[in-house]
Structure formats: structure tokens, C-alpha cells
Amino acid sequence: MPERDESQQPTGEPTTDPTAEATPAQQESPAHPEPAQPVDGTPRASETSPKPRFRDAPVSFVRRSHRMSDAQEKAWEENSPLYLVEVPRSFASTSVDPEVEVDPAELFGRAAPLTVEIGSGQGHAIVHAASAHPERNFLAIEVYRAGLARTVFNAHSAGLTNLRLVDANAPEVLSTFLPAGSVDEVWIFFPDPWHKKRHTKRRMVKEGFPEVLHRALSDGGRVRLASDWEDYALQMRGVLDAADGFEREFDGEWAPRFDGRVMTAFERKGLEKGREIRDLVYRRTPLAQD
Ligand SMILES: C[S@@+](CC[C@H](N)C(=O)[O-])C[C@H]1O[C@@H](n2cnc3c(N)ncnc32)[C@H](O)[C@@H]1O
């Protein structure tokens, strides 16, 4: 199980935040557990039905309790319709119907360069960025409901109109839901490290994932990544260095810290434990055979 620490609140947060975590007593097992069979971004159809029924590899998350405190529920009910994108599902509560594609210009009511954050957690980075760059559109992809609720609360408090949220498995969103070439930047900050050897197959950034990024990104688009786990940072760098259609956009071993990346509880915890933070940035290029 990856480390999680959503309990710390960065300074400047509203003290009356109704989206504060539910107490352990309020938490319970997921209302819609993922299928017993491990699943990932590539749905598998059965022999008798063309509709996908399973994913064919483990997902990079364990869905925690959907249960929110009453205050969280209230804030969620009032404000989530403004921000949450309706996602047609296929076989699981975090899946995406692969036959449905969304039009970002329609979602945001305008065409603008799109930044997508995968695993946005409580949304601190993306809410900050959406406030600082009203000329861009931002899409947060997250499966952690309390994190989405916090993001909605902060986005609403900031009066943001250029942010939308998707509650779904990110590789599926990038593979089919977003149109090819529609994303200008993808951010993956502190992805779940799955640092135990038997769990590393759950990591999101692994062989096959660059193809998913490549499809969604426009040519010249960027992917920015950061991790406090050295072996995962090395894995991410190895995978992207080897991928067709990506080139490093940094000199030396690691990229400088991206100044649009705000400090989150995950980064703070890594630093407190003496771990080094490593950033990466790659630019999408045409594929070799193009
Ligand atoms: C370690 S947290 C980091 C959150 C945030 N980026 C930060 O720095 O505070 C990783 C987040 O990624 C989310 N996540 C993991 N796999 C995901 C997936 N396949 N699709 C969507 N979200 C995912 C988890 O729910 C979790 O909230």
C-alpha cells in the first residue's frame, strides 16, 4: 500500500474547510469495490461480448473509502456539478466507456491550451495553477473522492472557471476519453510509489505508458513528473528515455524543480524522511516512423 498523508493542511488553507477528512470512524469499505480481478487501462472484452469486462493489468491505486463527512457531502453536492465531468462507465466505478470521447472546448466553454494533472490528490497544485493561469484550461484526474471534494471546495472558493475534474482511472482517460493530441501538458507529481517489490507492477509510469501519453499530448507538448522515491524516479526516467516520441527537456541528471509545482503533504513528508525530490520534464516529438 503506498504511503498517504492527506492530513496535513498547507498554510493559507481555510480553517473552516468543510472538506476536511472524514474521521476513521466515518470511513468504511468502498461502496463500489473494484472487480476482484486486477485491472488497468486496457479493458478486455470477453469472447461472447464485445464490451470490455475486465482490465488486463493491475491499476495504480487502491480506492479508499468514498464516505465523506456531512460537511464534505454538502460541499460536494452543492459545488461538484460545476466542476465534475460526467464520465460514462463500462465495467467498474473508475472505468471509462472506451466508445465515448469528450470535447474539451465544450467542457470548458472555450478552446485553450489544456494541462492535465494525473493523481491530483487534494488539488493544491492544479488549483494554484488554474488561479495563476486563467488563460489555460486545467483538468484534474483523481479517484480519491475526499481529494476531489477538497479540490472542488478550493476551486469554488477561488471562483475558478477554468478547472474541471474527472473521477476515473487516468490511463483510460488519456487513452480514449480525451481526443488524441488534445493535451498541452501532463503533470504526474508524486505518483503512488508502490515501493515493495511485489507491488512495483502497479506503478503507473512503466513500459506502455508513454504510448498513452503520446496519444493524448499534442506535438511539442510536455510531461512533467516528480517523485521522492529514487527507484521510481529512475524507472520513470528510464521508461521515458527509452520511449519513441519523447525527448528530455533538461540537462544533467534531473530537471530543475518546476516552479508551478507547489509543496504538497506528500513532498513535505518525503523531505521530512530525508528523501530527495527528483523532477523530470520531457517533450513530445513525432514518432520515429512518422
Ligand atoms: C501519492 S498521491 C499524490 C497526490 C498529489 N499529486 C500530491 O502531490 O499531493 C497519488 C494520487 O494519485 C492517485 N492515483 C493513483 N493512480 C491513479 C489513477 N490510475 N487514476 C487516477 N488517480 C490515480 C491516488 O488516488 C492519489 O491520490
PDBQT file of the ligand as one rigid body, heavy atoms in Angstrom, charges set to zero:
ROOT
HETATM    1  C1  LIG A 301       0.752   9.947  -3.636  1.00  0.00    +0.000 C 
HETATM    2  S1  LIG A 301      -0.676  10.770  -4.137  1.00  0.00    +0.000 S 
HETATM    3  C2  LIG A 301      -0.040  12.338  -4.714  1.00  0.00    +0.000 C 
HETATM    4  C3  LIG A 301      -1.121  13.390  -4.853  1.00  0.00    +0.000 C 
HETATM    5  C4  LIG A 301      -0.648  14.737  -5.392  1.00  0.00    +0.000 C 
HETATM    6  N1  LIG A 301      -0.095  14.624  -6.733  1.00  0.00    +0.000 N 
HETATM    7  C5  LIG A 301       0.315  15.389  -4.457  1.00  0.00    +0.000 C 
HETATM    8  O1  LIG A 301       1.494  15.561  -4.804  1.00  0.00    +0.000 OA
HETATM    9  O2  LIG A 301      -0.123  15.758  -3.350  1.00  0.00    +0.000 OA
HETATM   10  C6  LIG A 301      -1.073   9.938  -5.641  1.00  0.00    +0.000 C 
HETATM   11  C7  LIG A 301      -2.508  10.142  -6.072  1.00  0.00    +0.000 C 
HETATM   12  O3  LIG A 301      -2.697   9.547  -7.326  1.00  0.00    +0.000 OA
HETATM   13  C8  LIG A 301      -3.994   8.990  -7.363  1.00  0.00    +0.000 C 
HETATM   14  N2  LIG A 301      -3.984   7.950  -8.395  1.00  0.00    +0.000 N 
HETATM   15  C9  LIG A 301      -3.189   6.858  -8.416  1.00  0.00    +0.000 A 
HETATM   16  N3  LIG A 301      -3.425   6.134  -9.503  1.00  0.00    +0.000 NA
HETATM   17  C10 LIG A 301      -4.387   6.786 -10.213  1.00  0.00    +0.000 A 
HETATM   18  C11 LIG A 301      -5.064   6.504 -11.428  1.00  0.00    +0.000 A 
HETATM   19  N4  LIG A 301      -4.767   5.426 -12.163  1.00  0.00    +0.000 N 
HETATM   20  N5  LIG A 301      -6.000   7.364 -11.864  1.00  0.00    +0.000 NA
HETATM   21  C12 LIG A 301      -6.306   8.479 -11.135  1.00  0.00    +0.000 A 
HETATM   22  N6  LIG A 301      -5.695   8.794  -9.956  1.00  0.00    +0.000 NA
HETATM   23  C13 LIG A 301      -4.754   7.951  -9.506  1.00  0.00    +0.000 A 
HETATM   24  C14 LIG A 301      -4.213   8.454  -5.978  1.00  0.00    +0.000 C 
HETATM   25  O4  LIG A 301      -5.582   8.313  -5.672  1.00  0.00    +0.000 OA
HETATM   26  C15 LIG A 301      -3.507   9.505  -5.139  1.00  0.00    +0.000 C 
HETATM   27  O5  LIG A 301      -4.411  10.483  -4.668  1.00  0.00    +0.000 OA
ENDROOT
TORSDOF 0
